[in-house]
């Protein structure tokens, strides 16, 4: 199949397909005598796998490591190990995001709880102090 057909079938632009080819993710590409690329029928499946893997956070290098040249020859143990590692990476990121969210919510609450009679400068010092970001001045001497 030609690149235009593959583009329509996969929903990816011809430039993206050529990029994946240049990165070695699509390996079974031949050229016709007129220079047109000819892709095998499984190219659409490979492109779908690449797109799905990227959407779940895999880099092209990670995809290349486990994507077989022939879809019937998956590296089972490597694939399973990489999938488990990606889940662990996502869980670590989720924990960092939850911590960041909690800090932002704390800051919002501190800002919203500003006493009515307090000016902005004193309120900023109060917030920074509550967050442990304001250092107490050192005594002179």
Backbone bond lengths (Angstrom), bond angles and torsions (degrees), N, CA, C in turn:
res aa  C-N    CA-C-N  psi(-1)  N-CA   C-N-CA  omega(-1)  CA-C   N-CA-C  phi
1 X - - - 1.455 - - 1.520 108.23 -
2 X 1.319 116.39 146.02 1.461 121.84 -179.96 1.524 109.85 -82.60
3 X 1.316 115.44 165.64 1.457 121.46 -174.35 1.530 112.25 -61.83
4 X 1.325 118.12 -35.30 1.462 120.83 178.49 1.516 111.68 -62.93
5 X 1.332 116.57 -42.62 1.467 120.99 177.64 1.524 110.67 -64.76
6 X 1.336 115.43 -43.50 1.462 120.64 179.97 1.523 110.49 -64.60
7 X 1.315 116.41 -37.65 1.459 121.02 177.97 1.527 110.79 -62.38
8 X 1.312 117.16 -46.67 1.471 121.19 178.59 1.520 110.92 -63.29
9 X 1.308 115.85 -43.31 1.461 120.96 -177.43 1.529 112.17 -67.61
10 X 1.325 116.71 -38.64 1.466 120.61 -175.73 1.522 113.39 -90.65
11 X 1.343 116.97 -21.09 1.452 120.51 -175.82 1.523 112.91 80.66
12 X 1.330 117.12 7.79 1.458 122.45 178.86 1.529 109.36 -102.96
13 X 1.307 115.63 150.86 1.464 119.25 178.95 1.523 109.87 -71.70
14 X 1.319 115.49 158.33 1.469 120.53 176.93 1.529 109.94 -60.84
15 X 1.335 116.99 -36.96 1.467 120.27 179.02 1.532 110.87 -62.86
16 X 1.327 117.42 -39.76 1.471 120.84 178.46 1.519 110.28 -65.48
17 X 1.310 116.59 -42.41 1.467 120.62 179.03 1.526 110.09 -62.34
18 X 1.334 117.07 -44.30 1.467 120.21 178.33 1.535 110.60 -64.12
19 X 1.341 116.62 -36.00 1.463 120.55 177.14 1.526 110.49 -62.59
20 X 1.325 117.41 -47.36 1.463 120.93 178.46 1.529 110.61 -60.97
21 X 1.310 115.31 -37.97 1.466 119.36 177.35 1.531 110.18 -63.29
22 X 1.332 117.24 -44.42 1.465 120.85 -179.41 1.525 111.83 -64.40
23 X 1.327 116.94 -26.59 1.466 122.02 179.15 1.526 112.38 -87.65
24 X 1.335 117.14 0.42 1.457 120.91 177.14 1.512 114.53 80.61
25 X 1.324 117.82 14.99 1.463 120.17 179.82 1.526 111.83 -83.03
26 X 1.302 116.08 -26.19 1.465 121.15 173.08 1.512 104.89 -115.68
27 X 1.312 116.50 110.31 1.463 119.42 -171.63 1.526 113.66 -103.35
28 X 1.299 118.57 -25.69 1.464 120.76 -174.50 1.520 111.40 -92.79
29 X 1.328 115.82 60.24 1.455 120.81 179.95 1.526 107.59 -109.88
30 X 1.334 115.89 130.39 1.464 119.36 174.76 1.522 108.49 -116.90
31 X 1.309 115.33 166.25 1.462 120.35 178.77 1.518 108.82 -117.47
32 X 1.331 114.38 139.12 1.456 119.96 175.13 1.521 108.16 -78.63
33 X 1.309 117.41 170.84 1.467 120.76 -178.68 1.521 112.18 -61.78
34 X 1.346 117.40 -25.16 1.466 120.59 178.56 1.536 112.12 -86.44
35 X 1.336 117.77 2.42 1.458 121.99 177.52 1.517 114.70 92.95
36 X 1.335 118.02 -7.23 1.461 120.94 179.20 1.519 110.31 -68.30
37 X 1.322 115.16 140.79 1.464 120.44 176.97 1.536 108.47 -75.05
38 X 1.311 114.58 142.41 1.462 120.91 176.53 1.522 107.19 -122.90
39 X 1.336 116.35 120.70 1.460 121.65 -176.41 1.527 109.72 -106.69
40 X 1.322 116.45 142.22 1.467 120.04 177.70 1.528 110.35 -72.91
41 X 1.322 117.61 161.85 1.475 121.17 -178.79 1.531 113.74 -56.85
42 X 1.342 118.15 -33.80 1.470 120.11 -177.80 1.528 112.81 -74.69
43 X 1.324 118.33 -6.02 1.472 121.17 179.57 1.526 111.05 -59.62
44 X 1.320 117.80 -37.10 1.467 120.63 178.81 1.530 110.42 -63.52
45 X 1.319 117.44 -40.12 1.468 121.12 177.82 1.522 110.81 -65.82
46 X 1.331 116.55 -42.19 1.460 120.17 179.17 1.520 109.99 -62.40
47 X 1.328 117.67 -43.28 1.467 120.84 178.76 1.525 111.06 -63.12
48 X 1.311 117.14 -37.32 1.465 120.75 177.42 1.526 110.66 -64.18
49 X 1.317 116.67 -41.83 1.468 121.12 178.07 1.526 110.05 -63.22
50 X 1.329 116.85 -44.61 1.461 121.08 -179.71 1.525 110.46 -61.20
51 X 1.327 116.49 -47.14 1.472 120.36 -179.38 1.520 111.60 -61.94
52 X 1.321 116.49 -45.10 1.468 120.47 179.53 1.516 111.09 -63.02
53 X 1.319 116.97 -42.38 1.464 121.16 -179.43 1.530 110.38 -64.30
54 X 1.330 117.28 -41.38 1.465 119.94 178.52 1.527 110.68 -64.17
55 X 1.320 117.43 -38.71 1.466 120.69 -179.79 1.518 111.76 -65.29
56 X 1.323 117.67 -24.93 1.464 120.42 179.06 1.526 112.12 -94.34
57 X 1.339 116.78 6.24 1.456 119.81 172.99 1.509 116.70 104.80
58 X 1.314 118.64 2.43 1.456 120.04 178.87 1.520 110.66 -77.72
59 X 1.315 116.19 141.46 1.458 121.21 174.59 1.529 108.42 -83.24
60 X 1.318 116.14 164.66 1.465 119.27 177.99 1.527 110.92 -63.27
61 X 1.328 117.75 -35.71 1.468 120.17 177.22 1.523 111.44 -63.52
62 X 1.331 116.63 -41.71 1.469 119.99 177.76 1.520 110.85 -64.27
63 X 1.312 116.23 -41.26 1.470 120.41 179.41 1.524 109.66 -63.51
64 X 1.321 116.80 -43.58 1.464 121.46 -178.69 1.529 111.25 -60.00
65 X 1.335 116.68 -34.96 1.460 120.83 -177.46 1.520 112.79 -62.80
66 X 1.317 117.48 -33.35 1.465 119.11 -175.12 1.522 114.29 -112.77
67 X 1.311 117.55 -12.96 1.457 120.02 -178.77 1.523 109.22 -74.00
68 X 1.314 117.33 117.73 1.470 118.84 -178.78 1.530 110.88 -77.61
69 X 1.318 115.66 155.38 1.461 119.87 174.21 1.520 110.83 -65.39
70 X 1.310 115.20 -29.04 1.467 122.36 179.14 1.531 106.81 -123.19
71 X 1.322 117.13 122.04 1.466 120.95 -174.63 1.529 114.00 -60.67
72 X 1.304 117.79 -13.85 1.468 119.27 178.87 1.532 112.02 -88.47
73 X 1.328 117.88 3.52 1.463 121.44 -177.88 1.530 111.94 -127.15
74 X 1.315 116.62 61.68 1.469 120.85 178.95 1.520 110.09 -71.62
75 X 1.321 116.37 146.12 1.463 122.92 174.03 1.530 105.61 -87.28
76 X 1.315 116.32 85.53 1.460 123.29 -169.86 1.526 112.87 -52.75
77 X 1.327 117.35 -53.77 1.465 120.50 -175.86 1.523 111.97 -64.49
78 X 1.338 116.57 -41.73 1.468 119.82 178.54 1.524 110.95 -65.43
79 X 1.321 116.24 -41.70 1.464 120.35 179.54 1.519 110.62 -62.82
80 X 1.316 117.00 -47.66 1.458 121.24 -179.66 1.524 111.13 -62.20
81 X 1.319 117.29 -42.03 1.462 121.47 178.44 1.527 110.91 -63.44
82 X 1.324 117.08 -43.25 1.455 120.54 -179.42 1.529 111.14 -66.68
83 X 1.322 117.07 -39.80 1.469 120.23 178.43 1.524 110.87 -63.51
84 X 1.326 117.10 -42.96 1.464 120.73 179.02 1.526 111.00 -65.09
85 X 1.339 116.99 -38.84 1.460 120.72 178.04 1.518 110.14 -64.55
86 X 1.318 117.85 -40.18 1.466 120.68 -179.50 1.526 109.89 -65.98
87 X 1.326 118.36 -38.34 1.465 120.86 176.27 1.523 110.11 -62.07
88 X 1.338 117.20 -42.94 1.471 120.75 177.86 1.526 110.75 -63.59
89 X 1.331 116.98 -40.55 1.469 120.43 177.37 1.530 110.95 -61.61
90 X 1.310 116.80 -41.97 1.472 121.39 179.47 1.527 109.93 -65.15
91 X 1.329 117.44 -41.17 1.462 120.55 178.88 1.528 111.05 -63.83
92 X 1.329 117.51 -38.77 1.466 121.30 176.66 1.523 110.18 -63.92
93 X 1.312 116.38 -43.98 1.464 120.99 178.27 1.523 110.93 -63.76
94 X 1.324 117.03 -40.99 1.469 120.48 177.56 1.527 111.08 -59.98
95 X 1.330 117.09 -41.73 1.461 120.47 179.13 1.531 110.90 -64.04
96 X 1.331 116.81 -42.18 1.472 120.29 178.03 1.528 110.60 -64.59
97 X 1.314 116.63 -41.77 1.462 120.22 178.87 1.530 111.23 -64.82
98 X 1.326 117.39 -40.45 1.467 120.99 178.60 1.526 110.39 -63.64
99 X 1.328 116.64 -39.81 1.466 120.61 178.18 1.528 110.04 -65.36
100 X 1.308 117.11 -44.02 1.457 120.85 177.91 1.518 112.12 -62.92
101 X 1.312 116.11 -40.49 1.470 121.07 178.20 1.525 110.40 -63.00
102 X 1.332 116.73 -43.40 1.460 120.61 179.67 1.532 110.73 -62.59
103 X 1.326 116.70 -40.87 1.469 119.87 178.28 1.523 111.04 -64.35
104 X 1.322 117.15 -42.12 1.462 120.22 178.77 1.527 111.45 -65.29
105 X 1.331 116.79 -42.12 1.469 119.75 177.83 1.520 111.38 -63.51
106 X 1.331 116.81 -37.21 1.464 121.02 176.68 1.528 110.04 -63.63
107 X 1.325 116.59 -43.48 1.464 120.31 179.48 1.530 110.26 -64.22
108 X 1.320 117.36 -41.69 1.470 120.98 178.21 1.529 110.06 -59.88
109 X 1.334 115.73 -45.82 1.468 119.74 -179.69 1.521 111.09 -62.16
110 X 1.330 116.82 -42.05 1.461 120.07 178.85 1.529 111.36 -63.61
111 X 1.302 117.31 -40.66 1.464 120.92 179.80 1.527 110.37 -67.77
112 X 1.324 116.15 -42.73 1.463 120.03 -178.63 1.529 112.44 -69.31
113 X 1.328 117.35 -24.92 1.464 121.45 -178.71 1.528 113.15 -89.54
114 X 1.305 117.78 21.18 1.464 122.42 179.96 1.526 109.34 -61.86
115 X 1.310 116.34 125.47 1.471 118.71 175.44 1.534 109.98 -59.70
116 X 1.324 116.19 142.37 1.465 121.76 -175.53 1.522 112.64 -60.94
117 X 1.335 116.72 -32.05 1.466 119.24 -175.89 1.535 113.44 -92.46
118 X 1.344 117.89 8.56 1.458 121.58 -176.77 1.529 109.73 -98.93
119 X 1.350 116.21 134.69 1.464 118.34 177.45 1.535 109.66 -79.96
120 X 1.336 116.07 168.06 1.466 121.65 -174.07 1.526 112.68 -61.99
121 X 1.333 117.33 -39.27 1.461 120.98 -179.30 1.528 110.82 -62.35
122 X 1.334 116.31 -47.63 1.466 119.76 178.75 1.529 111.13 -66.62
123 X 1.330 116.51 -35.37 1.461 119.76 178.28 1.526 110.62 -65.64
124 X 1.320 116.96 -41.06 1.463 120.01 177.98 1.528 110.49 -61.39
125 X 1.323 117.02 -42.68 1.470 120.85 177.66 1.526 110.77 -63.50
126 X 1.336 116.41 -39.91 1.473 120.88 178.52 1.530 110.21 -62.42
127 X 1.322 116.56 -44.78 1.467 121.06 -179.04 1.527 110.41 -65.05
128 X 1.318 116.99 -48.89 1.466 120.62 179.79 1.521 111.41 -61.57
129 X 1.317 117.03 -38.35 1.460 120.56 176.95 1.522 111.72 -64.18
130 X 1.330 116.97 -43.55 1.466 121.28 179.01 1.530 111.90 -64.81
131 X 1.307 115.79 -29.64 1.460 119.97 -179.52 1.528 111.91 -88.09
132 X 1.334 116.25 -3.77 1.456 120.31 -179.34 1.520 112.55 75.54
133 X 1.326 116.58 21.71 1.458 120.64 -177.99 1.515 113.51 -101.39
134 X 1.318 116.94 -9.23 1.457 120.85 -177.96 1.525 108.06 -103.03
135 X 1.305 114.94 120.70 1.462 120.30 179.31 1.523 108.63 -84.06
136 X 1.299 115.14 137.05 1.479 119.81 176.34 1.526 107.77 -69.36
137 X 1.331 116.67 140.14 1.474 119.04 179.46 1.521 110.28 -63.77
138 X 1.325 115.53 141.83 1.472 121.02 178.42 1.513 108.97 -79.65
139 X 1.324 116.31 141.01 1.471 118.75 175.89 1.521 109.80 -64.86
140 X 1.332 115.76 143.84 1.470 120.63 179.12 1.519 109.61 -70.76
141 X 1.299 116.96 147.32 1.457 119.55 172.53 1.409 116.09 122.13
